[in-house]
Amino acid sequence: MRKLIVAAFITLDGVMQAPGGPQEDTSGGFSHGGWIPPLADEAFGQAMQALFSQPFELLLGRRTYDIFAGFWPEVGPEAPDRPLADLFNGVAKHVATHRPESIDWKNSHPLGTDVTEAVRTLKRQDGPALLTQGSGELVRQLLAAGLVDELRLLIHPLLLGRGKRLFGDDAQAAAFKLVESSSTPNGVLLAHYVRSGEVQTGSF
C-alpha cells in the first residue's frame, strides 16, 4: 500500500490560493496571488528538490493540472527548470476532472467520477507515493475521506485574511506526528508530519 503525501504552500492562516503568481487564481476576488516569490531563497529551493527526490506520481485537481500542463511541457532545453520539467512530464499524473476527454498531457490519467474511491484503489496498488501539488479542492476531499498519510507544509510568515484554505471544516479528525522541521532564512517553516492514529483527548 502506497502513501498519499499532501505537499502544500500555506500562510499562517492556512491560505493556499495562488501562491505562484498574481493571475494564477483570482477567483473570489483574491488579490494577493504571488505571495511565494518574495520569500523564496536557496533553502526553499533545496527543500523543493528534496521533496521531489523520491519516486512519486502526481495527484492533481483540474485547475492545478491546467496550470502545470500549460507550463511544464513548454520549458526549454536550456531553462533552469528543465530537470524538474523532465520529471513532471515523465511521471504518471492522476487528475480529478469532469472533462476527461481534454486530458492530454503525457502520462495523464483521469480519476473518474468517484475520486475518493479511485484514490483508495491507487493507494492499494504497488508503486511510488502519490504526491499532491496545489489542488486545494481535491486535497480537502482527501482529508475528509481520511486518505492523507503525510503532510509536507511550507508555512509562510503571512496573514492574508481571505482566500482558499488547505483545511476545511469537514476534514476527518486525525493525529499527526512532527518528524522533521526547519526554517529558511526568510522565515518559511518546513514541517513534515506523518499520520499517527486517532485524536486523543483528556482534561487538566
MARZA-382462 format. One record per residue: residue in three letters; z, y, x of N, C-alpha, C in turn. Coordinates in Angstrom, 1 decimal. Example, Ala and Ser with C-alpha at 12.3 -4.5 7.8 and 13.67 -1.06 7.14 Angstrom:
<rs>
+-----+--------+--------+--------+--------+--------+--------+--------+--------+--------+
| res |     nZ |     nY |     nX |    caZ |    caY |    caX |     cZ |     cY |     cX |
+-----+--------+--------+--------+--------+--------+--------+--------+--------+--------+
| ALA |    7.8 |   -5.7 |   13.2 |    7.8 |   -4.5 |   12.3 |    7.8 |   -3.3 |   13.2 |
| SER |    7.1 |   -2.2 |   12.8 |    7.1 |   -1.1 |   13.7 |    7.9 |    0.0 |   12.9 |
+-----+--------+--------+--------+--------+--------+--------+--------+--------+--------+
</rs>
This chain:
<rs>
+-----+--------+--------+--------+--------+--------+--------+--------+--------+--------+
| res |     nZ |     nY |     nX |    caZ |    caY |    caX |     cZ |     cY |     cX |
+-----+--------+--------+--------+--------+--------+--------+--------+--------+--------+
| MET |    0.0 |   -1.2 |    0.9 |    0.0 |    0.0 |    0.0 |    0.0 |    1.2 |    0.9 |
| ARG |   -0.9 |    2.1 |    0.6 |   -1.0 |    3.3 |    1.5 |   -0.3 |    4.5 |    0.9 |
| LYS |    0.0 |    5.4 |    1.8 |    0.8 |    6.6 |    1.4 |    0.0 |    7.7 |    0.9 |
| LEU |    0.6 |    8.5 |    0.0 |   -0.1 |    9.7 |   -0.5 |    0.7 |   10.9 |    0.1 |
| ILE |    0.0 |   11.7 |    0.8 |    0.7 |   12.8 |    1.5 |    0.1 |   14.1 |    0.9 |
| VAL |    1.0 |   15.0 |    0.5 |    0.7 |   16.3 |    0.0 |    0.9 |   17.3 |    1.1 |
| ALA |   -0.2 |   17.9 |    1.6 |   -0.1 |   18.9 |    2.6 |   -0.4 |   20.2 |    1.9 |
| ALA |    0.5 |   21.2 |    2.1 |    0.3 |   22.5 |    1.3 |    0.8 |   23.7 |    2.1 |
| PHE |    0.0 |   24.8 |    2.0 |    0.4 |   26.1 |    2.4 |    1.1 |   26.7 |    1.2 |
| ILE |    2.3 |   27.2 |    1.4 |    3.0 |   27.8 |    0.3 |    3.8 |   29.0 |    0.8 |
| THR |    4.2 |   29.9 |   -0.1 |    5.0 |   31.0 |    0.2 |    6.5 |   30.7 |   -0.1 |
| LEU |    7.4 |   31.6 |    0.2 |    8.8 |   31.3 |   -0.1 |    9.0 |   31.0 |   -1.6 |
| ASP |    8.2 |   31.7 |   -2.5 |    8.4 |   31.4 |   -3.9 |    7.4 |   30.4 |   -4.4 |
| GLY |    6.9 |   29.6 |   -3.5 |    6.1 |   28.4 |   -4.0 |    4.7 |   28.6 |   -4.3 |
| VAL |    4.2 |   29.8 |   -4.1 |    2.8 |   30.1 |   -4.5 |    1.9 |   29.5 |   -3.5 |
| MET |    0.8 |   28.8 |   -4.0 |   -0.2 |   28.2 |   -3.1 |   -1.6 |   28.7 |   -3.3 |
| GLN |   -1.8 |   29.7 |   -4.2 |   -3.1 |   30.1 |   -4.6 |   -3.8 |   30.9 |   -3.5 |
| ALA |   -5.1 |   30.6 |   -3.3 |   -6.0 |   31.4 |   -2.5 |   -5.4 |   31.8 |   -1.1 |
| PRO |   -4.9 |   30.8 |   -0.3 |   -4.3 |   31.2 |    1.0 |   -5.4 |   31.6 |    2.0 |
| GLY |   -6.6 |   31.2 |    1.9 |   -7.6 |   31.4 |    2.9 |   -8.4 |   32.6 |    2.9 |
| GLY |   -8.5 |   33.3 |    1.7 |   -9.4 |   34.4 |    1.7 |   -9.3 |   35.2 |    0.3 |
| PRO |   -9.6 |   36.5 |    0.3 |   -9.4 |   37.3 |   -0.9 |  -10.2 |   36.8 |   -2.1 |
| GLN |  -11.3 |   36.2 |   -1.9 |  -12.1 |   35.7 |   -3.1 |  -12.0 |   34.2 |   -3.3 |
| GLU |  -11.1 |   33.5 |   -2.6 |  -11.0 |   32.1 |   -2.8 |  -10.7 |   31.7 |   -4.2 |
| ASP |   -9.7 |   32.4 |   -4.8 |   -9.4 |   32.1 |   -6.2 |   -8.7 |   33.3 |   -6.8 |
| THR |   -9.4 |   34.1 |   -7.6 |   -8.8 |   35.3 |   -8.1 |   -8.4 |   35.1 |   -9.6 |
| SER |   -8.4 |   33.9 |  -10.1 |   -8.1 |   33.6 |  -11.5 |   -6.7 |   34.1 |  -11.8 |
| GLY |   -6.5 |   34.6 |  -13.0 |   -5.2 |   35.1 |  -13.4 |   -5.0 |   36.5 |  -12.9 |
| GLY |   -6.0 |   37.1 |  -12.3 |   -5.8 |   38.5 |  -11.7 |   -5.1 |   38.4 |  -10.4 |
| PHE |   -5.2 |   37.3 |   -9.7 |   -4.5 |   37.1 |   -8.4 |   -5.1 |   38.0 |   -7.3 |
| SER |   -4.3 |   38.9 |   -6.7 |   -4.9 |   39.9 |   -5.8 |   -4.4 |   39.8 |   -4.4 |
| HIS |   -3.7 |   38.7 |   -4.0 |   -3.2 |   38.5 |   -2.7 |   -3.9 |   37.4 |   -1.9 |
| GLY |   -5.1 |   37.0 |   -2.3 |   -5.8 |   36.0 |   -1.6 |   -6.0 |   36.3 |   -0.1 |
| GLY |   -5.8 |   35.3 |    0.8 |   -6.0 |   35.5 |    2.2 |   -4.7 |   35.8 |    2.9 |
| TRP |   -3.6 |   35.2 |    2.4 |   -2.3 |   35.5 |    3.0 |   -1.9 |   34.7 |    4.2 |
| ILE |   -2.8 |   33.6 |    4.5 |   -2.5 |   32.9 |    5.7 |   -3.0 |   33.6 |    7.0 |
| PRO |   -4.2 |   34.1 |    7.1 |   -4.7 |   34.6 |    8.4 |   -3.9 |   35.5 |    9.2 |
| PRO |   -3.2 |   36.5 |    8.5 |   -2.3 |   37.4 |    9.3 |   -1.2 |   36.7 |   10.0 |
| LEU |   -0.8 |   35.5 |    9.6 |    0.3 |   34.8 |   10.1 |   -0.1 |   33.6 |   11.0 |
| ALA |   -1.4 |   33.3 |   11.1 |   -1.8 |   32.2 |   11.8 |   -1.7 |   32.5 |   13.3 |
| ASP |   -1.3 |   31.5 |   14.1 |   -1.2 |   31.6 |   15.6 |   -1.5 |   30.3 |   16.2 |
| GLU |   -1.3 |   30.2 |   17.5 |   -1.6 |   28.9 |   18.2 |   -0.8 |   27.7 |   17.7 |
| ALA |    0.5 |   28.0 |   17.4 |    1.4 |   26.9 |   17.0 |    0.9 |   26.4 |   15.6 |
| PHE |    0.4 |   27.3 |   14.8 |   -0.1 |   27.0 |   13.4 |   -1.3 |   26.1 |   13.6 |
| GLY |   -2.2 |   26.4 |   14.5 |   -3.4 |   25.6 |   14.8 |   -3.0 |   24.2 |   15.3 |
| GLN |   -2.0 |   24.2 |   16.1 |   -1.6 |   22.9 |   16.7 |   -1.0 |   22.0 |   15.5 |
| ALA |   -0.3 |   22.6 |   14.6 |    0.2 |   21.9 |   13.5 |   -0.9 |   21.3 |   12.6 |
| MET |   -1.9 |   22.0 |   12.4 |   -3.0 |   21.5 |   11.6 |   -3.8 |   20.4 |   12.4 |
| GLN |   -3.9 |   20.5 |   13.7 |   -4.5 |   19.5 |   14.4 |   -3.7 |   18.2 |   14.3 |
| ALA |   -2.4 |   18.3 |   14.4 |   -1.5 |   17.1 |   14.3 |   -1.7 |   16.5 |   12.9 |
| LEU |   -1.8 |   17.3 |   11.9 |   -1.9 |   16.8 |   10.5 |   -3.1 |   15.9 |   10.4 |
| PHE |   -4.2 |   16.3 |   11.0 |   -5.5 |   15.5 |   10.9 |   -5.7 |   14.5 |   12.0 |
| SER |   -4.7 |   14.3 |   12.8 |   -4.9 |   13.4 |   14.0 |   -4.8 |   11.9 |   13.6 |
| GLN |   -4.2 |   11.6 |   12.4 |   -4.0 |   10.3 |   12.0 |   -5.1 |    9.9 |   11.0 |
| PRO |   -5.5 |    8.7 |   10.8 |   -6.5 |    8.3 |    9.9 |   -6.1 |    8.7 |    8.4 |
| PHE |   -7.1 |    9.2 |    7.7 |   -6.8 |    9.7 |    6.3 |   -8.1 |    9.7 |    5.5 |
| GLU |   -7.9 |    9.7 |    4.2 |   -9.0 |   10.1 |    3.3 |   -8.5 |   11.2 |    2.4 |
| LEU |   -9.4 |   12.1 |    2.0 |   -9.1 |   13.3 |    1.3 |   -9.0 |   13.0 |   -0.2 |
| LEU |   -8.0 |   13.6 |   -0.8 |   -7.8 |   13.6 |   -2.3 |   -7.9 |   15.0 |   -2.8 |
| LEU |   -8.9 |   15.4 |   -3.5 |   -9.2 |   16.8 |   -3.8 |   -9.4 |   17.1 |   -5.3 |
| GLY |   -8.9 |   18.2 |   -5.7 |   -9.2 |   18.8 |   -7.0 |  -10.6 |   19.4 |   -7.0 |
| ARG |  -11.2 |   19.7 |   -8.2 |  -12.5 |   20.1 |   -8.2 |  -12.7 |   21.5 |   -7.5 |
| ARG |  -11.8 |   22.4 |   -7.7 |  -12.0 |   23.8 |   -7.2 |  -12.0 |   23.7 |   -5.6 |
| THR |  -11.0 |   22.9 |   -5.1 |  -10.9 |   22.8 |   -3.6 |  -12.2 |   22.1 |   -3.1 |
| TYR |  -12.6 |   21.0 |   -3.8 |  -13.8 |   20.3 |   -3.4 |  -15.0 |   21.2 |   -3.3 |
| ASP |  -15.2 |   22.1 |   -4.3 |  -16.3 |   23.0 |   -4.3 |  -16.3 |   24.0 |   -3.1 |
| ILE |  -15.0 |   24.4 |   -2.8 |  -14.9 |   25.3 |   -1.6 |  -15.2 |   24.6 |   -0.4 |
| PHE |  -14.7 |   23.4 |   -0.2 |  -14.9 |   22.6 |    1.0 |  -16.4 |   22.2 |    1.1 |
| ALA |  -17.0 |   21.8 |    0.0 |  -18.4 |   21.3 |    0.1 |  -19.4 |   22.4 |    0.3 |
| GLY |  -18.9 |   23.7 |    0.0 |  -19.8 |   24.8 |    0.3 |  -19.6 |   25.3 |    1.7 |
| PHE |  -18.6 |   24.8 |    2.4 |  -18.4 |   25.3 |    3.8 |  -18.6 |   24.3 |    4.9 |
| TRP |  -17.9 |   23.2 |    4.8 |  -17.9 |   22.3 |    6.0 |  -19.2 |   21.7 |    6.3 |
| PRO |  -20.1 |   21.3 |    5.4 |  -21.4 |   20.8 |    5.8 |  -22.3 |   21.8 |    6.5 |
| GLU |  -21.9 |   23.1 |    6.3 |  -22.8 |   24.2 |    6.9 |  -22.3 |   24.7 |    8.3 |
| VAL |  -21.2 |   24.1 |    8.8 |  -20.7 |   24.6 |   10.1 |  -21.7 |   24.2 |   11.2 |
| GLY |  -22.0 |   25.1 |   12.0 |  -23.0 |   24.9 |   13.0 |  -22.5 |   24.1 |   14.2 |
| PRO |  -23.4 |   23.5 |   15.0 |  -23.0 |   22.6 |   16.1 |  -22.2 |   23.3 |   17.2 |
| GLU |  -22.3 |   24.6 |   17.4 |  -21.5 |   25.3 |   18.4 |  -20.3 |   26.0 |   17.9 |
| ALA |  -20.0 |   25.9 |   16.6 |  -18.9 |   26.6 |   16.0 |  -17.5 |   26.0 |   16.4 |
| PRO |  -16.5 |   26.8 |   16.6 |  -15.2 |   26.3 |   17.0 |  -14.6 |   25.2 |   16.0 |
| ASP |  -15.0 |   25.4 |   14.7 |  -14.5 |   24.4 |   13.7 |  -15.3 |   23.1 |   13.6 |
| ARG |  -16.3 |   23.0 |   14.5 |  -17.2 |   21.8 |   14.4 |  -16.5 |   20.5 |   14.4 |
| PRO |  -15.5 |   20.2 |   15.3 |  -14.8 |   19.0 |   15.3 |  -14.1 |   18.6 |   13.9 |
| LEU |  -13.5 |   19.7 |   13.3 |  -12.9 |   19.4 |   12.0 |  -13.9 |   19.2 |   10.9 |
| ALA |  -15.1 |   20.0 |   11.0 |  -16.2 |   19.8 |   10.1 |  -16.7 |   18.4 |   10.2 |
| ASP |  -16.9 |   17.8 |   11.4 |  -17.3 |   16.5 |   11.5 |  -16.4 |   15.5 |   10.9 |
| LEU |  -15.1 |   15.8 |   11.0 |  -14.0 |   14.9 |   10.5 |  -14.1 |   14.9 |    9.0 |
| PHE |  -14.1 |   16.1 |    8.4 |  -14.1 |   16.3 |    6.9 |  -15.4 |   15.7 |    6.3 |
| ASN |  -16.5 |   16.0 |    7.0 |  -17.8 |   15.5 |    6.5 |  -17.9 |   14.0 |    6.5 |
| GLY |  -17.2 |   13.3 |    7.4 |  -17.3 |   11.9 |    7.6 |  -16.3 |   11.1 |    6.7 |
| VAL |  -15.1 |   11.6 |    6.5 |  -14.1 |   10.8 |    5.7 |  -14.5 |   10.7 |    4.3 |
| ALA |  -13.9 |    9.6 |    3.6 |  -14.1 |    9.5 |    2.2 |  -13.3 |   10.6 |    1.5 |
| LYS |  -13.9 |   11.1 |    0.4 |  -13.3 |   12.2 |   -0.4 |  -13.2 |   11.7 |   -1.9 |
| HIS |  -12.0 |   11.7 |   -2.4 |  -11.8 |   11.2 |   -3.8 |  -11.5 |   12.5 |   -4.6 |
| VAL |  -12.3 |   12.7 |   -5.6 |  -12.4 |   14.0 |   -6.3 |  -12.0 |   13.9 |   -7.8 |
| ALA |  -11.1 |   14.7 |   -8.2 |  -10.8 |   14.8 |   -9.7 |  -11.8 |   15.8 |  -10.3 |
| THR |  -12.6 |   15.4 |  -11.2 |  -13.6 |   16.2 |  -11.7 |  -14.1 |   15.8 |  -13.1 |
| HIS |  -14.5 |   16.7 |  -13.9 |  -15.1 |   16.4 |  -15.2 |  -16.6 |   16.4 |  -15.1 |
| ARG |  -17.1 |   16.7 |  -13.9 |  -18.6 |   16.7 |  -13.7 |  -19.0 |   15.8 |  -12.5 |
| PRO |  -18.8 |   14.5 |  -12.7 |  -19.0 |   13.5 |  -11.6 |  -20.5 |   13.5 |  -11.1 |
| GLU |  -21.4 |   13.9 |  -12.0 |  -22.8 |   13.9 |  -11.6 |  -23.1 |   14.9 |  -10.6 |
| SER |  -22.3 |   15.9 |  -10.4 |  -22.5 |   17.0 |   -9.4 |  -21.8 |   16.8 |   -8.1 |
| ILE |  -21.2 |   15.7 |   -7.9 |  -20.5 |   15.4 |   -6.6 |  -21.6 |   14.9 |   -5.7 |
| ASP |  -21.9 |   15.7 |   -4.7 |  -23.0 |   15.3 |   -3.8 |  -22.7 |   15.5 |   -2.3 |
| TRP |  -21.4 |   15.9 |   -1.9 |  -21.1 |   15.9 |   -0.5 |  -20.9 |   14.5 |    0.0 |
| LYS |  -21.4 |   14.3 |    1.2 |  -21.4 |   13.0 |    1.8 |  -20.0 |   12.3 |    1.7 |
| ASN |  -20.1 |   11.0 |    1.2 |  -18.9 |   10.2 |    1.1 |  -17.9 |   10.7 |    0.1 |
| SER |  -18.4 |   11.3 |   -1.0 |  -17.5 |   11.8 |   -2.0 |  -17.6 |   10.9 |   -3.2 |
| HIS |  -16.4 |   10.6 |   -3.9 |  -16.3 |    9.7 |   -5.0 |  -15.5 |   10.3 |   -6.1 |
| PRO |  -16.0 |   10.4 |   -7.3 |  -15.2 |   10.9 |   -8.4 |  -14.1 |    9.9 |   -8.8 |
| LEU |  -13.0 |   10.4 |   -9.2 |  -11.8 |    9.6 |   -9.6 |  -11.9 |    9.0 |  -11.0 |
| GLY |  -12.8 |    9.6 |  -11.8 |  -12.9 |    9.1 |  -13.2 |  -12.0 |    9.9 |  -14.2 |
| THR |  -12.0 |    9.4 |  -15.4 |  -11.3 |   10.1 |  -16.5 |   -9.8 |   10.0 |  -16.4 |
| ASP |   -9.3 |    8.9 |  -15.9 |   -7.8 |    8.8 |  -15.8 |   -7.4 |    8.9 |  -14.3 |
| VAL |   -7.2 |   10.2 |  -13.9 |   -7.0 |   10.5 |  -12.5 |   -5.7 |    9.8 |  -11.9 |
| THR |   -4.6 |    9.8 |  -12.6 |   -3.4 |    9.2 |  -12.1 |   -3.5 |    7.7 |  -11.9 |
| GLU |   -4.2 |    7.1 |  -12.8 |   -4.4 |    5.6 |  -12.7 |   -5.3 |    5.3 |  -11.6 |
| ALA |   -6.4 |    6.1 |  -11.4 |   -7.3 |    5.9 |  -10.3 |   -6.6 |    6.1 |   -8.9 |
| VAL |   -5.6 |    7.0 |   -8.8 |   -4.9 |    7.2 |   -7.6 |   -3.9 |    6.1 |   -7.4 |
| ARG |   -3.3 |    5.6 |   -8.5 |   -2.5 |    4.4 |   -8.3 |   -3.3 |    3.2 |   -7.7 |
| THR |   -4.5 |    3.0 |   -8.2 |   -5.3 |    2.0 |   -7.7 |   -5.7 |    2.2 |   -6.3 |
| LEU |   -6.0 |    3.4 |   -5.9 |   -6.3 |    3.7 |   -4.5 |   -5.1 |    3.4 |   -3.6 |
| LYS |   -3.9 |    3.7 |   -4.1 |   -2.7 |    3.5 |   -3.3 |   -2.4 |    2.0 |   -3.0 |
| ARG |   -2.8 |    1.2 |   -4.0 |   -2.6 |   -0.2 |   -3.9 |   -3.5 |   -0.9 |   -2.9 |
| GLN |   -4.6 |   -0.2 |   -2.5 |   -5.6 |   -0.8 |   -1.6 |   -5.2 |   -0.6 |   -0.2 |
| ASP |   -5.8 |   -1.4 |    0.7 |   -5.6 |   -1.2 |    2.1 |   -6.4 |    0.0 |    2.5 |
| GLY |   -6.0 |    0.7 |    3.6 |   -6.7 |    1.8 |    4.1 |   -5.8 |    2.9 |    4.6 |
| PRO |   -6.4 |    4.0 |    5.1 |   -5.7 |    5.1 |    5.6 |   -4.9 |    5.9 |    4.5 |
| ALA |   -4.1 |    6.8 |    4.9 |   -3.3 |    7.6 |    4.0 |   -4.3 |    8.5 |    3.2 |
| LEU |   -3.8 |    8.8 |    1.9 |   -4.5 |    9.7 |    1.1 |   -3.9 |   11.1 |    1.3 |
| LEU |   -4.7 |   12.1 |    1.6 |   -4.2 |   13.4 |    2.0 |   -4.8 |   14.5 |    1.1 |
| THR |   -3.9 |   15.2 |    0.5 |   -4.4 |   16.3 |   -0.3 |   -4.5 |   17.6 |    0.5 |
| GLN |   -5.4 |   18.5 |    0.1 |   -5.5 |   19.8 |    0.7 |   -5.7 |   20.7 |   -0.5 |
| GLY |   -4.9 |   21.8 |   -0.6 |   -5.0 |   22.7 |   -1.8 |   -4.8 |   21.9 |   -3.0 |
| SER |   -5.8 |   22.0 |   -4.0 |   -5.9 |   21.2 |   -5.2 |   -4.6 |   21.2 |   -6.0 |
| GLY |   -4.1 |   22.4 |   -6.3 |   -2.8 |   22.6 |   -7.0 |   -2.7 |   21.8 |   -8.3 |
| GLU |   -3.7 |   21.9 |   -9.1 |   -3.6 |   21.2 |  -10.4 |   -3.5 |   19.7 |  -10.3 |
| LEU |   -4.3 |   19.2 |   -9.4 |   -4.2 |   17.7 |   -9.1 |   -2.8 |   17.4 |   -8.5 |
| VAL |   -2.3 |   18.1 |   -7.6 |   -1.0 |   17.8 |   -7.0 |    0.1 |   17.8 |   -8.0 |
| ARG |    0.0 |   18.8 |   -8.9 |    1.1 |   18.8 |  -10.0 |    1.0 |   17.6 |  -10.8 |
| GLN |   -0.2 |   17.1 |  -11.1 |   -0.3 |   15.8 |  -11.8 |    0.3 |   14.6 |  -11.1 |
| LEU |    0.0 |   14.6 |   -9.8 |    0.6 |   13.5 |   -8.9 |    2.1 |   13.6 |   -8.8 |
| LEU |    2.6 |   14.8 |   -8.7 |    4.1 |   15.0 |   -8.7 |    4.7 |   14.5 |  -10.0 |
| ALA |    4.0 |   14.9 |  -11.1 |    4.5 |   14.5 |  -12.5 |    4.5 |   13.0 |  -12.6 |
| ALA |    3.6 |   12.3 |  -12.0 |    3.5 |   10.8 |  -12.1 |    4.3 |   10.1 |  -11.0 |
| GLY |    5.0 |   10.8 |  -10.1 |    5.8 |   10.2 |   -9.1 |    5.0 |    9.5 |   -8.1 |
| LEU |    3.8 |   10.0 |   -7.7 |    2.9 |    9.2 |   -6.8 |    3.0 |    9.8 |   -5.4 |
| VAL |    3.7 |   10.9 |   -5.2 |    3.7 |   11.5 |   -3.8 |    4.8 |   10.9 |   -2.9 |
| ASP |    4.3 |   10.5 |   -1.7 |    5.2 |    9.8 |   -0.8 |    5.8 |   10.8 |    0.3 |
| GLU |    4.9 |   11.8 |    0.7 |    5.3 |   12.7 |    1.7 |    4.9 |   14.1 |    1.3 |
| LEU |    5.6 |   15.1 |    1.8 |    5.3 |   16.5 |    1.7 |    5.2 |   17.1 |    3.1 |
| ARG |    4.1 |   17.7 |    3.4 |    3.9 |   18.4 |    4.7 |    3.7 |   19.9 |    4.3 |
| LEU |    4.8 |   20.6 |    4.3 |    4.7 |   22.0 |    3.8 |    4.7 |   23.0 |    5.0 |
| LEU |    3.8 |   24.0 |    4.9 |    3.8 |   25.1 |    5.8 |    4.2 |   26.3 |    5.0 |
| ILE |    5.5 |   26.7 |    5.2 |    6.1 |   27.7 |    4.3 |    6.0 |   29.0 |    5.0 |
| HIS |    5.3 |   29.9 |    4.3 |    5.1 |   31.3 |    4.9 |    6.1 |   32.3 |    4.5 |
| PRO |    6.5 |   33.2 |    5.3 |    7.6 |   34.1 |    5.0 |    7.1 |   35.3 |    4.1 |
| LEU |    6.7 |   34.9 |    2.9 |    6.1 |   35.9 |    2.0 |    6.7 |   35.6 |    0.6 |
| LEU |    6.9 |   36.7 |   -0.2 |    7.1 |   36.6 |   -1.6 |    6.0 |   37.3 |   -2.3 |
| LEU |    5.3 |   36.5 |   -3.2 |    4.1 |   37.1 |   -3.9 |    4.4 |   37.4 |   -5.3 |
| GLY |    5.4 |   36.7 |   -5.9 |    5.8 |   37.0 |   -7.3 |    5.0 |   36.4 |   -8.3 |
| ARG |    3.7 |   36.2 |   -8.1 |    2.9 |   35.6 |   -9.1 |    1.8 |   34.8 |   -8.4 |
| GLY |    1.2 |   33.9 |   -9.2 |    0.1 |   33.0 |   -8.6 |    0.4 |   31.6 |   -8.9 |
| LYS |   -0.5 |   30.7 |   -8.7 |   -0.4 |   29.3 |   -9.0 |    0.6 |   28.7 |   -8.0 |
| ARG |    1.5 |   27.9 |   -8.5 |    2.6 |   27.3 |   -7.6 |    2.4 |   25.8 |   -7.4 |
| LEU |    3.0 |   25.4 |   -6.3 |    2.9 |   24.0 |   -6.0 |    3.6 |   23.1 |   -7.0 |
| PHE |    4.9 |   23.5 |   -7.3 |    5.7 |   22.6 |   -8.2 |    5.7 |   23.1 |   -9.6 |
| GLY |    5.4 |   22.2 |  -10.5 |    5.5 |   22.6 |  -12.0 |    6.8 |   22.1 |  -12.6 |
| ASP |    7.1 |   22.5 |  -13.8 |    8.3 |   22.1 |  -14.4 |    8.3 |   20.6 |  -14.8 |
| ASP |    7.2 |   19.9 |  -14.7 |    7.1 |   18.5 |  -15.1 |    7.1 |   17.6 |  -13.9 |
| ALA |    7.4 |   18.1 |  -12.7 |    7.5 |   17.2 |  -11.6 |    8.5 |   16.2 |  -11.8 |
| GLN |    8.3 |   14.9 |  -11.4 |    9.2 |   13.8 |  -11.6 |   10.4 |   14.0 |  -10.6 |
| ALA |   11.6 |   13.9 |  -11.0 |   12.7 |   14.1 |  -10.1 |   12.7 |   13.0 |   -9.1 |
| ALA |   12.9 |   13.4 |   -7.8 |   12.9 |   12.5 |   -6.7 |   13.6 |   13.2 |   -5.5 |
| ALA |   14.2 |   12.4 |   -4.7 |   14.9 |   12.9 |   -3.5 |   13.9 |   12.7 |   -2.3 |
| PHE |   13.9 |   13.7 |   -1.4 |   13.1 |   13.6 |   -0.2 |   14.0 |   13.9 |    1.0 |
| LYS |   13.7 |   13.3 |    2.2 |   14.4 |   13.4 |    3.4 |   13.6 |   14.2 |    4.4 |
| LEU |   14.2 |   15.2 |    5.0 |   13.5 |   16.0 |    6.0 |   13.5 |   15.2 |    7.3 |
| VAL |   12.3 |   14.9 |    7.8 |   12.2 |   14.0 |    9.0 |   11.8 |   14.8 |   10.3 |
| GLU |   11.2 |   16.0 |   10.0 |   10.8 |   16.9 |   11.1 |   10.7 |   18.3 |   10.7 |
| SER |   11.0 |   19.2 |   11.5 |   10.8 |   20.7 |   11.2 |   10.7 |   21.5 |   12.4 |
| SER |   10.0 |   22.6 |   12.3 |    9.9 |   23.5 |   13.4 |    9.4 |   24.8 |   12.8 |
| SER |    9.2 |   25.8 |   13.6 |    8.7 |   27.1 |   13.1 |    7.7 |   27.7 |   14.2 |
| THR |    6.8 |   28.5 |   13.7 |    5.9 |   29.1 |   14.6 |    6.4 |   30.5 |   15.0 |
| PRO |    5.8 |   31.1 |   16.0 |    6.3 |   32.5 |   16.4 |    6.2 |   33.5 |   15.3 |
| ASN |    5.3 |   33.3 |   14.4 |    5.1 |   34.2 |   13.3 |    5.9 |   33.9 |   12.1 |
| GLY |    6.8 |   32.9 |   12.2 |    7.8 |   32.6 |   11.2 |    7.4 |   31.6 |   10.1 |
| VAL |    6.3 |   30.9 |   10.3 |    5.9 |   29.9 |    9.4 |    6.8 |   28.6 |    9.6 |
| LEU |    7.4 |   28.1 |    8.6 |    8.2 |   26.9 |    8.7 |    7.4 |   25.7 |    8.5 |
| LEU |    7.4 |   24.7 |    9.4 |    6.7 |   23.5 |    9.3 |    7.6 |   22.4 |    8.9 |
| ALA |    7.6 |   21.9 |    7.7 |    8.6 |   20.9 |    7.2 |    7.9 |   19.7 |    6.7 |
| HIS |    8.4 |   18.5 |    7.2 |    7.8 |   17.2 |    6.9 |    8.9 |   16.4 |    6.2 |
| TYR |    8.7 |   16.1 |    4.9 |    9.6 |   15.4 |    4.1 |    9.0 |   14.0 |    3.7 |
| VAL |    9.8 |   13.0 |    3.6 |    9.4 |   11.7 |    3.1 |   10.3 |   11.4 |    1.9 |
| ARG |    9.7 |   10.7 |    0.9 |   10.5 |   10.3 |   -0.3 |   11.6 |    9.4 |    0.1 |
| SER |   12.7 |    9.6 |   -0.5 |   13.9 |    8.7 |   -0.1 |   14.6 |    8.2 |   -1.3 |
| GLY |   14.0 |    8.1 |   -2.4 |   14.6 |    7.4 |   -3.6 |   14.9 |    8.4 |   -4.7 |
| GLU |   15.9 |    8.0 |   -5.5 |   16.3 |    8.8 |   -6.7 |   17.2 |   10.0 |   -6.3 |
| VAL |   17.3 |   11.0 |   -7.2 |   18.2 |   12.1 |   -7.0 |   19.6 |   11.6 |   -7.3 |
| GLN |   20.5 |   11.9 |   -6.4 |   21.9 |   11.6 |   -6.5 |   22.7 |   12.8 |   -7.0 |
| THR |   23.6 |   12.6 |   -7.9 |   24.4 |   13.8 |   -8.4 |   25.9 |   13.5 |   -8.2 |
| GLY |   26.7 |   14.5 |   -8.3 |   28.1 |   14.4 |   -8.1 |   28.8 |   15.7 |   -8.5 |
| SER |   30.0 |   15.8 |   -8.2 |   30.8 |   17.0 |   -8.5 |   31.8 |   17.3 |   -7.5 |
| PHE |   32.2 |   18.6 |   -7.4 |   33.3 |   19.0 |   -6.4 |   34.6 |   19.1 |   -7.1 |
+-----+--------+--------+--------+--------+--------+--------+--------+--------+--------+
</rs>
